[in-house]
Amino acid sequence: MDMYAVENISAENFEGFIKERIEQGNYLLFYCVDEFYLSYTKKYQFKHYKHDTYVY
């Protein structure tokens, strides 16, 4: 089982899981971010632009 796959993390534990990873100095990888839904981007409600995003 991939303990880091989102489908294996319950909704109740998700925030704590993310906080633990950040505190351990790990980066976060979010798959398939679509800027069409992000209000702070130029593509917001204009064009679907999907990509992966790393947060460290």
C-alpha positions, -999 to +999 in steps of 0.1 A: +000+000+000+013+034-009+009+053+024+014+086+006-013+082-020-043+105-013-068+077-017-051+060+013-055+091+036-088+097+053-104+132+051-101+136+088-064+130+088-055+148+056-046+182+072-024+166+098-007+144+072+002+175+051+014+193+082+037+164+092+052+162+057+060+199+058+075+197+093+097+168+082+111+190+053+095+169+026+082+184-006+045+180-017+036+170-052+001+178-064-009+160-096-029+176-124-035+211-111-059+229-135-055+266-135-090+271-150-102+267-114-076+289-097-088+325-093-053+340-090-041+328-125-045+343-159-062+311-171-090+313-145-123+305-161-107+311-195-086+280-205-079+247-190-041+245-182-032+213-163+002+206-148+019+192-117+030+214-088+057+209-062+055+227-029+085+228-007 
